[in-house]
Amino acid sequence: MSRVLSAALLGVDGIPVEVEVRISAQLPRVDIVGLPAAAVRESAARVRSAIHAMGLSFPERRVTVNLAPAELRKTGAGLDLPIAVAILFESGAIDPSDCETPALIGELALDGRLRPVRGALAMALAIRDAGASTVVVPRENGPEIALAPRLRGLVADRLSEVVGHLVGAEPLEPAVAAASTARPADPPDLRDVRGQEAAKRALEIAAAGGHAMLMRGAPGAGKTMLARRLAGLLPPLGADEALEVAKIHGAAGVQRAAADSTRPCRAPHHTATTAGLLGGGSPPRPGEVSLAHHGVLFLDELPEFQRRTLEALRQVLEERRIVVARASLTCSFPADLQLVAAANPCPCGWHRSGWRDCACDEGAIARYAARMSGALLDRVDVFVDVQPVPWRELDAGLRGEDSRTVGARVAGARRRQRARGVASNAHLADAVLDAQIGATRPARDLLGRAVDRFGLSARSARRVLKVARTIADLADRDPVEPEAVAEALGYRAETSIGAAPAGSPGRRA
């Protein structure tokens, strides 16, 4: 029996797979066992044709292929190459004792060419963790494999090249990360937004603490323009974060530059299905929420999303991961993201705008507001109303601070948070909340009066403290003073679409 190490994809993670082949003196037939999916069962035809294309004979006997571990379902065509090499070992076409067999990943064409596979980086990392030091992949997957630390990647174009490497005829080329010659596009600059100073301040606070944010206002007030500038205020990805993001995008089949350190920003349409947003399918694939891991998820027109989909986000915002459970498998997708959403105050969009008359009756406004539950809005840290900017301000040409200046303050606040042992204040656990926040007694008394007056939930009160901690970090202050709590309370508006704007009379503590 011959064995070759490979891997399969389960969600966004790879699982090591040992390909075992035995050839016996029985009627010609190829049996693939070990819970193969349809694409894996069909590999017998591709492997047979690829071996014939090399000028070699496929064994005219019973060929049994086992994919271990047998209890996990194997999907994808990446097992073609290891199955073909294991058959050549067992048939005697290649002597396995004469070579050190690397791990193998790749799909075979009928003429022996190697085609790229989805999730190559995730599978390579699983192979490395299983003890392998070298992996052979199709050339198109080479730049992705080159990101894997402590793993030697080799690339090939055809099955014959892999065989030549194994017999020592001609070694394969090493995998090399793609060199980026093009200058990355500059993210949208905050300086392009004229007016909206209160909204810009709220955006800076949200970026500094990783807080979820909801902007409400009339159409054309600038909500989308502001939201698309959030990612440009965040610090770049670290090396480990960039590797994790690249793994997730590769598993979803989304192209991402090898050395891209910018944080991902995903903006799905409001018609997206629950599976498209959260992930799922057969086999399970990551959704938009996971593609925004370590980045920003922008949900424009939030009330227009399906109610079922929005309710599913509640658990994601708390646990920062998604568990997809099926009868045959359970897989987990990472979802450590920053949510920023935008919503109109009513179906027509002009309720309480002060610019146009609202055409909606009270029932329509209430039904529109009911599309988002209070339980979901209770998990949002920062609420801000975006009012239309008067023409005299737009025409004046006055511009505020640019993204680089604001981003420097955000980076400084994030450094202070990391020094306390947390990635961002939004990640603060309840067990260490009091110790990490450091609120003074007057600040806590002010919060207590606000909780009693406005009926804030315990979760809302904790989130107010987290936002106040971020405000203090931006000001480079250790204790959280009443001024920081007062500003944080100003961003804790009533949790409904048609609520009075934050900052209006009676809304601040």
JOLINHU-V706666 format. One record per residue. N is the residue number from 0. RES is the residue in one letter. BURIAL is # if it has 16 or more other C-alpha atoms within 10 Angstrom, else .. Layout:
N,RES,BURIAL + N,RES,BURIAL
This chain:
0,M,. + 1,S,# + 2,R,# + 3,V,# + 4,L,# + 5,S,# + 6,A,# + 7,A,# + 8,L,# + 9,L,# + 10,G,# + 11,V,# + 12,D,# + 13,G,# + 14,I,# + 15,P,# + 16,V,# + 17,E,# + 18,V,# + 19,E,# + 20,V,# + 21,R,# + 22,I,# + 23,S,. + 24,A,. + 25,Q,. + 26,L,. + 27,P,. + 28,R,. + 29,V,# + 30,D,. + 31,I,# + 32,V,# + 33,G,# + 34,L,# + 35,P,# + 36,A,. + 37,A,. + 38,A,. + 39,V,# + 40,R,# + 41,E,. + 42,S,# + 43,A,# + 44,A,. + 45,R,# + 46,V,# + 47,R,# + 48,S,# + 49,A,# + 50,I,# + 51,H,. + 52,A,# + 53,M,. + 54,G,. + 55,L,. + 56,S,. + 57,F,# + 58,P,# + 59,E,. + 60,R,. + 61,R,# + 62,V,# + 63,T,# + 64,V,# + 65,N,# + 66,L,# + 67,A,# + 68,P,. + 69,A,. + 70,E,. + 71,L,# + 72,R,# + 73,K,# + 74,T,# + 75,G,# + 76,A,# + 77,G,# + 78,L,# + 79,D,# + 80,L,# + 81,P,# + 82,I,# + 83,A,# + 84,V,# + 85,A,# + 86,I,# + 87,L,# + 88,F,# + 89,E,# + 90,S,# + 91,G,. + 92,A,. + 93,I,# + 94,D,. + 95,P,# + 96,S,. + 97,D,. + 98,C,. + 99,E,. + 100,T,# + 101,P,# + 102,A,# + 103,L,# + 104,I,# + 105,G,# + 106,E,# + 107,L,# + 108,A,# + 109,L,. + 110,D,# + 111,G,# + 112,R,# + 113,L,# + 114,R,# + 115,P,# + 116,V,# + 117,R,# + 118,G,# + 119,A,# + 120,L,# + 121,A,# + 122,M,# + 123,A,# + 124,L,# + 125,A,# + 126,I,# + 127,R,# + 128,D,. + 129,A,. + 130,G,. + 131,A,# + 132,S,. + 133,T,# + 134,V,# + 135,V,# + 136,V,# + 137,P,# + 138,R,# + 139,E,# + 140,N,# + 141,G,# + 142,P,# + 143,E,# + 144,I,# + 145,A,# + 146,L,# + 147,A,# + 148,P,. + 149,R,. + 150,L,# + 151,R,# + 152,G,# + 153,L,# + 154,V,# + 155,A,# + 156,D,# + 157,R,# + 158,L,# + 159,S,# + 160,E,# + 161,V,# + 162,V,# + 163,G,. + 164,H,# + 165,L,# + 166,V,# + 167,G,. + 168,A,. + 169,E,. + 170,P,. + 171,L,# + 172,E,. + 173,P,# + 174,A,# + 175,V,# + 176,A,# + 177,A,. + 178,A,. + 179,S,. + 180,T,. + 181,A,. + 182,R,. + 183,P,. + 184,A,. + 185,D,. + 186,P,. + 187,P,# + 188,D,# + 189,L,# + 190,R,# + 191,D,# + 192,V,# + 193,R,# + 194,G,# + 195,Q,# + 196,E,. + 197,A,. + 198,A,# + 199,K,# + 200,R,. + 201,A,# + 202,L,# + 203,E,# + 204,I,# + 205,A,# + 206,A,# + 207,A,# + 208,G,# + 209,G,# + 210,H,# + 211,A,# + 212,M,# + 213,L,# + 214,M,# + 215,R,# + 216,G,# + 217,A,# + 218,P,# + 219,G,. + 220,A,# + 221,G,# + 222,K,# + 223,T,# + 224,M,. + 225,L,# + 226,A,# + 227,R,# + 228,R,# + 229,L,# + 230,A,# + 231,G,# + 232,L,# + 233,L,# + 234,P,# + 235,P,# + 236,L,# + 237,G,. + 238,A,. + 239,D,. + 240,E,. + 241,A,# + 242,L,# + 243,E,# + 244,V,# + 245,A,# + 246,K,# + 247,I,# + 248,H,# + 249,G,# + 250,A,# + 251,A,# + 252,G,. + 253,V,. + 254,Q,. + 255,R,. + 256,A,. + 257,A,# + 258,A,# + 259,D,# + 260,S,# + 261,T,# + 262,R,# + 263,P,# + 264,C,# + 265,R,# + 266,A,# + 267,P,# + 268,H,. + 269,H,. + 270,T,. + 271,A,. + 272,T,# + 273,T,# + 274,A,# + 275,G,# + 276,L,# + 277,L,# + 278,G,# + 279,G,# + 280,G,. + 281,S,. + 282,P,. + 283,P,# + 284,R,# + 285,P,# + 286,G,# + 287,E,# + 288,V,# + 289,S,# + 290,L,# + 291,A,# + 292,H,# + 293,H,# + 294,G,# + 295,V,# + 296,L,# + 297,F,# + 298,L,# + 299,D,# + 300,E,. + 301,L,# + 302,P,# + 303,E,# + 304,F,# + 305,Q,# + 306,R,. + 307,R,. + 308,T,# + 309,L,# + 310,E,. + 311,A,. + 312,L,# + 313,R,# + 314,Q,. + 315,V,# + 316,L,# + 317,E,. + 318,E,. + 319,R,# + 320,R,# + 321,I,# + 322,V,. + 323,V,# + 324,A,. + 325,R,. + 326,A,. + 327,S,. + 328,L,. + 329,T,. + 330,C,# + 331,S,# + 332,F,# + 333,P,# + 334,A,# + 335,D,# + 336,L,# + 337,Q,# + 338,L,# + 339,V,# + 340,A,# + 341,A,# + 342,A,# + 343,N,# + 344,P,# + 345,C,# + 346,P,# + 347,C,. + 348,G,# + 349,W,# + 350,H,# + 351,R,# + 352,S,# + 353,G,. + 354,W,. + 355,R,. + 356,D,. + 357,C,# + 358,A,. + 359,C,. + 360,D,. + 361,E,. + 362,G,. + 363,A,. + 364,I,# + 365,A,. + 366,R,. + 367,Y,# + 368,A,# + 369,A,. + 370,R,# + 371,M,# + 372,S,# + 373,G,. + 374,A,. + 375,L,# + 376,L,# + 377,D,# + 378,R,# + 379,V,# + 380,D,# + 381,V,# + 382,F,# + 383,V,# + 384,D,# + 385,V,# + 386,Q,# + 387,P,# + 388,V,. + 389,P,. + 390,W,. + 391,R,. + 392,E,. + 393,L,. + 394,D,. + 395,A,. + 396,G,. + 397,L,. + 398,R,. + 399,G,. + 400,E,. + 401,D,. + 402,S,# + 403,R,. + 404,T,. + 405,V,# + 406,G,# + 407,A,. + 408,R,# + 409,V,# + 410,A,# + 411,G,# + 412,A,# + 413,R,# + 414,R,# + 415,R,# + 416,Q,# + 417,R,. + 418,A,. + 419,R,. + 420,G,. + 421,V,# + 422,A,# + 423,S,# + 424,N,# + 425,A,# + 426,H,# + 427,L,# + 428,A,. + 429,D,. + 430,A,. + 431,V,. + 432,L,. + 433,D,. + 434,A,. + 435,Q,# + 436,I,# + 437,G,# + 438,A,# + 439,T,. + 440,R,. + 441,P,. + 442,A,# + 443,R,# + 444,D,. + 445,L,# + 446,L,# + 447,G,. + 448,R,. + 449,A,# + 450,V,# + 451,D,. + 452,R,. + 453,F,. + 454,G,. + 455,L,# + 456,S,. + 457,A,. + 458,R,. + 459,S,# + 460,A,# + 461,R,# + 462,R,# + 463,V,# + 464,L,# + 465,K,# + 466,V,# + 467,A,# + 468,R,# + 469,T,# + 470,I,# + 471,A,# + 472,D,# + 473,L,# + 474,A,. + 475,D,. + 476,R,. + 477,D,. + 478,P,# + 479,V,# + 480,E,# + 481,P,# + 482,E,. + 483,A,# + 484,V,# + 485,A,# + 486,E,# + 487,A,# + 488,L,# + 489,G,# + 490,Y,# + 491,R,# + 492,A,# + 493,E,# + 494,T,# + 495,S,# + 496,I,# + 497,G,# + 498,A,. + 499,A,# + 500,P,# + 501,A,# + 502,G,# + 503,S,. + 504,P,. + 505,G,. + 506,R,# + 507,R,# + 508,A,#
